[in-house]
Amino acid sequence: MKDPRLDVYVYGLSYFDREIKEGLYDKALPVQEEGIHILLAHGGDEKHIPLSAASLAAAGFDYIALGHIHKPQILIRDQAAFAGALEPIDRNDTGEHGYMEGRTVEGRIRTEFVPFACRSYQQLVLNLHEETTQISLEEAVKSQIFRRGGRNIYRIILQGMRSPDLMLIHEKLKNLGNITDVIDESWPAYDLPELYKRYSGTLIGDYIGYFLAKGALDTVEKKALYYGLQALLETGSRR
């Protein structure tokens, strides 16, 4: 399609299947006419028309406006880019959203990303320590939301070593703003050598000793240690 007023040629592709594994744009070429040649292309992963940056760069288009991937990203500087969605579509669409603005400068197109969205999905990572309380944690969440913006939508991730006696109330945190999830990746700050010594000769002592003997633990083993130990301590298990 050509707009005679602007001397601009726009190219595109129609298709009927949701999944196409062929690189349909690899052989796309502009017509040999003076003007600005823009390709509109939708795809970019292995199931939705894979894209070859090398093929697109060599094709000769002045600009290639890409769709399908929600997050803005540059495929070829000043030549091919995903603008992404104007607003975040789901909770995984973190970061800024907006559009690509292109200008012709000395016969070449120059582009820049322009933030536009009124809100964004953001991960809020909070590091706990042994002095953290439910109240201090709630104050930290409120402070971060105030600083980042109340319109944004947050996923809270809790990390660090917390007091073994701290019982986190996730629902109270969710009520502090637009919060979709509270993910607890923190661990109780047990003094394992002291507990092993105190409960020596009991089921709790044997349980701790088994993991201490293994040395470095992977994530699954660490969860088994701390979750199991917490359950044993709460029930006061002995041999």
N, C-alpha and C positions, 0 to 999 in steps of 0.2 A: 504494500500500500504506500502511495506517495502523497504527501501534502504539498501541492504546487506553491502555496504561499510561503512555505518555509524551506522548500527544497530539501525535505526530509523523507527518507524511505524507512518504513517500519515493517519488519518481518516477524512472522510467528508461525506456529504449528498447531493444528487441531488434532485431537486424538480422542478415542472412545473408551480405552481401557484404563482402569485405575493404576495398574502396574505395567510398566514397560521397561524391560531390561536391556533394550538396545540403545546405543548412543546415537539417537536420531539427529542430533545437532552437529555431529562430528564432520559432516560433509556440507553443512549449510554455507552458502556463499552469497555475498551481496551482488547486485547487478553492477555492471561496469558503467556507472553514470555518476556525474558530479553531484555532490550533495552530502548530507549526513545520513549514514546508514546505521539503523538501530535494530538489534535483534531482541525480541522478547522471548525468553526461554524458561520453561518450567521443568524442574527436575533437579538432579544433583546427587542422588544416592543410587545404590546398585539396583533397586527395584523401581525407581522412578526416573527413567531416562538419564543414565550416567553421563557426566560431563567430563570432557577432556580439556583442561586448561590450555594445553599445547595446541590442540586443534582449533579452539576458539580464538586463540591469540593470532594464529596464522591465517584465519579466514578473511580478515580484512574489514570487519565491522568497526565502526567508530565507537560504538558502545553496545554492551550486552547487558540488558536488565534481567536479572535472574529472580525467579520465584520458587517457592516450595519450602525452603528452610526459613524458619521463623526468626532466627537471630541474624542481625546484620553482620556481613563478613565480605571481605574483598577477595575475589578470585584472581583478578588481574588488575593491578593498580591503574586507575583512571580508564579502564576499558571494560571490566566485567565485575559485577557485584550483586550480592543478595541484599536488598534493602531490608528484608525481614518484615514482620508484621508491624503495623503502626502502633498497635497496643499488644501487650502480652496475651497469648492465647490460653496457656495453661501454666501450671505451677513450675514447670521446668524451663519456662521462658524467662530466665533471670537476666539481669543487665538492662542496658538502655535499649529503647525502641524508637524508631522514627523513620526517616526516609533519606534517600540519596539525592542530593542536589547537584546537577551537572551544568557546567557553563563552558561555552566555547572560548578558548583563549588562544589567539594566534593560530586559528585553524584546528586546534586540538581540544578535546573535551577534558575538562578537569572536574573531578567529583569530590564531594565531601559528605560525610554523614551528618544529618541534622536531627538531634533528639527532638521528639515530638510528643511521646506518650505522657499522659497525665499521671500514670502510676506504673509501677513495675513490681515484679516478683523479686524478692530479695531474701538471701539467706542471712540470718542473724546468728552468728556464732558467739556464744558466751562461755567463758572459761570459769569453772567453779573451783573453789578451794575449801579448805576445812572450816573456814569461818563463814562461808556462805550460808544464808538462811533463806527461807521462802520469801520473806519480806524484802531482803536486800536484792534477791534475784528479780522480784517484781519491779523494784525501783530501777534496776539496771535495764530491764526490758522497756519500761516506759521512757527512760532517758534516751535510749537508742531510737525508739520510734519517733520521739519528738524531734531528734536531730535529723533523721533520715526522711521523715515525712509521713504523716498519718494516713495519706491516701494509698501508700504502697501496701502490698500484700506480703506477709512474712512467713518464712519457715524458720523456726528457732531450733538451733542445734546446741545442746549442752555438752561440754567437754570438761576435762580436768578431773581432779581428785576431790570429792566432797566428803563431808563428815558421814560416817556410817549411820549416824542417828538422823540424818536429814531425810525426811519423807517429802518428796516433791509432789506438788499438786498441779498437774499439767493444766487442768481446766481453768484454774485461776489465771495462769499465764495466757491462755487462749482468749480470755475475756478482756485483755488489755488493749486489743486492737484488731486489725485484719490479719489474724494469724491462722494459717491452715493446719500446721503441724508443729508439734513439739517432739523433737527426737533426742532422747537421752543417751548420749555416748560417754557419760561420765562414769567414774568408778568410785566405790567407797574406799576411803583411805585407811584400809586395815593395816595394822602393824603385823605383818604375817609372821616374822620370826618370834615376836612376843606371844602371839596367839598360839603358835606351834608349841612353844615352851609351856604355856599355861595349860593347854589341853593335851599334853603328851600322854599317850596311852589310852586315848579316847578316839571315838570315830572322827571327831572334829580334827584332832591332832593328826591322825593317819591321813585324812583327806587333804589337809594342808601340806603334809610331808610329801605326799605323792606329787603334787605340783611343784613344790620347791625343788625336788630332786630332778625334775625335767629341765630346769634352767629357764632359758628364754621361752616364752609362751607365744603361740600365734593367737589371733583374735578369738577363735572358737574356744581354745583352751582357756584363755583369760576369762571369757564369759562363763564357762563352766566352773572355774574356780570361784569367782566372785558371787555368781548367782547361787551356786550350791552352798558356799560358805554362809551366805546370808540366811538361807533357808535353815541350815543346821543350827546357826546361832539363835535364830528366832524360836526354834522348837526346843533348844537346849539339849540337843542329842548327845547321848553318851554311847559307849560301846554296849 
